[in-house]
Amino acid sequence: MTNTSSTSVNPAQKEALAISLNIKPSELESLGADNGTYKFKANGKTFSVHESTLSNLEFYRANAI
């Protein structure tokens, strides 16, 4: 795993994740990061997403036709 120096997620990645979860970005709360894994809370549930997954979601969102 890659060490993550930042504990906040990139806004574009947060938006892409929210869209993939079919929720508004404002409904997705970032809880920080640890060792390449970001933690989020949405709809009362807490979950983790690896930074590579966030990067992939952002890439696909940015390149969507």
Number of C-alpha atoms within 10 A of each C-alpha: 8 11 10 14 10 13 16 14 18 13 11 17 21 23 21 22 23 19 14 12 12 9 14 14 18 10 11 18 15 17 16 14 21 16 14 17 21 21 19 18 14 17 9 5 7 13 11 15 14 16 19 12 13 20 17 14 21 20 14 11 17 12 8 7 5
